[in-house]
Amino acid sequence: MNLAQFFWQGDALARAVALLLLAMSVGSWVLILWKTWLLRRASGDVARCIAAFWQSGSVAEAVQKISAFDREGLVLPMVQATRLETSQTLASAGDRAQQLTRVLRNALHAALARLQHGQVWLATIGATAPFVGLLGTVWGIYHALIGIASVGQVTIDQISGPVGESLIMTAAGLMVAIPAVLAYNVLGRAVARLEADLDGFARDLRELGSGATAL
């Protein structure tokens, strides 16, 4: 029996479970490939941007250089945030160190939110896919046993076929969940490395800005 026959012989719930697992698998792989490409590009961009900043003669020059490298907008907002506003508002209240801490924290949080985008979906798929597959298995075994009971005389062949087909759902759930969990852990470490680099750069910017009269 091929997969098409297995799909069409099931009832509405079994088909819905199969389609849901397929959608979760496609979605997780699209997300994995996109995040891998994004984080690899962002890692190189962040390193080049930080190096370009420290090699610049002024913040204005650094902004111009970083604009060419920072394709994901992770470093440039932090550099631009150091140009504090001078208007008489609550945003400009407090000393320069306090203002820098606030604006750099906000810029850093925005950058980390972009890097972490999609991680929750991978974790959700990894955690729920086995249970979705188990639901399909339980439902399939239930209908298989009902069908076997209506026959009267039961043989091993009558049990092993339908039950084995139902267990495919459990395997499908694991096949969806395992790549999602592995990718979540691997990509999470990449995000953590970038987070450490950006956090260190934000601290350096704060120290540099706090000791200067103007940036």
N, C-alpha and C positions, 0 to 999 in steps of 0.2 A: 504494500500500500504506500503510495507516495503522499507527500504533504498535502497536495490539493484534495485528494480523496479523504484524508484524515480531517481536513478542515471542513469539508462540506457534509460529512456524515454527522458532525456534531450539531447540537442544538444552538439556540441563539446565545445562551450564556457562554458556551464553550467557544463559539466563534468570537464573541466579544473579548474574552480573555486572550485568545490567540492574537487578535488584532491589537489589543492593548500592549501585549508583550512585544509585538513587532514595532509598534510606534515608539515604545520605550527604548528598544534596541537602536533603531535608526536615530532617534533623538540623542541618545547618549554618545553614539559614534560621531555624529556631526559635531556635538559639543566637544568631544575629546580632541578631534582633529583641529577644530577652530582654536581651542584653548592652547593646544600645543604650539600651533603656529604663532598665536598672539604672544604667549609668554616667551618664546624663543626670540621673537622680534623685540619685545619690550626689554628683555635682558640686555641685548646689545645696545639698544637705544639709551637706556639708563646709564650704562657705563660710559658711552660716548658723551652724553650730556653732562655728566658730572665732571669728566675730564675737561670738556670744553669750558665749563664754568670756571674752574680753577686756573685755566690757562688764559682767561680773559683779563683785560685791564680794567674793566668796569662792568657794572650790572647791565648797562645798556648794550655793551658789546656782547656780554654773555647771553642776553635774551636773543639777540640777532643770531648768534651761533646755534643756540639750543633749538630755535625754531626750525632749523633745517634737520635736526636729528630726532626730535621728540614727536614721533608720529602718533603715539598713543596719548599725548598730553599728560604725562605723569610728572615730569620735572619742571616744565615751563610754568605751570600755575604756581608752584611753590616759590620760584624765583620772582615772578611778578607780584606775588603776595607780599614780598618784603618792601614794596613801594607803598608805604603806609599813607592812608589819607590824612589830610590835615584839617578837614572840616570839623565844625563844632557839633559832633554827634557822639552818641554812646560808643560807636565803633572806634572813635579816636580817643576815648577816655583811657586814663591810666598811663603809666610810663611806657617807654618804647619796648622794653623787654616783655611786658605783659601783652602789648599789641602784637608783637612778633609771635609770641607763643600761640595766641589765638588764631591768627591768620594762617600760620604754618600748620597748625593742627587741623584746621578746616581743609586746607589744600591737601594735606597728607591723607586724611580720611576719604576725600573724594577720589584720590588716586588709588587707594587700596580697594575702594568699592568697585572700581573698574577692573582691577586685577582679579578680584574674588567673584566677579560675575559668572554665574553658571556653576559654581562649586556646590551650591545648595541643591541644584537639580541633580547633579551626579550623586550626591549623598542620598537624596530621596530615591532615585532609581535603584541604587545599590541596596538600599534598605527594604524597599517594597517589592521589587521584582520577584524574589523567591516566594513571597506570600501570594502574589498574584498567580504565579505558576502553581502553587499548592492549591489554591482555590479551584483552578481548572482541573487538577488531578482528583481532588475530592469529589467534585461534581461529576467528572467522567466515570470514576469508579462507582459512584452511586447509581448512575444510569446503567452501567455495565452489569452490576449485580441485580438490578431490577429486571433487565432483559434476560439474564441467566435464570433467575428464579421463575420466570414465566415459561421457560422451555420445559422444565420438569426434570429430565435426566441431565446431570451436570458432569462434564468431563474437564480434564486439565486444559485441553485445547480451547474449550469455551471460556475458561477463566483467564488463561494467560494472554490471549489476544486482546480483548477489550481493556483489561487492567494494564497490560503493557503499553497500549496506546495512550491510556490516560496518564501514565507516569511520564510520558514525553513532555507534558506540561511542566512538571517539576524540573526536568532537565533544561527546558527552554528558559524557565525563570532564572536558573543558576547561570546559564550562558549569557543572559542579559545583565545579571547583577555583578558577576565577577569582573568583567572589564571596567564597569563603572566604578567599583570600589578601588581597583588597582589604579585607575586613572585619577581618582579623587586624591589618593595618597601621594602619587607621584607629582601631580600638578600642585597639590597643596604645599609640597616642599619647595617647588619652584616659586610659588607665590610668597612663601616665607622668606626665601633668599632676597627677592626683590623688595619685600617689605622692610627687611633689615637694612638694605642699601638706602632706600628712600628715607627711613627713619634717621639713619646716621647723617644723611645729607641735610635733612631738616634741622637736626641739632646743630650742625656746623653753620647753617644759614642763621640760626638764631644767635649763636655766639658771635658770628661776624657782624650781624646787624645790631646787636646790643652794644657792641663796642664802637660802632660808627655813628656819627652824627646824622648821616643821611646815606641812603643807598641809591 
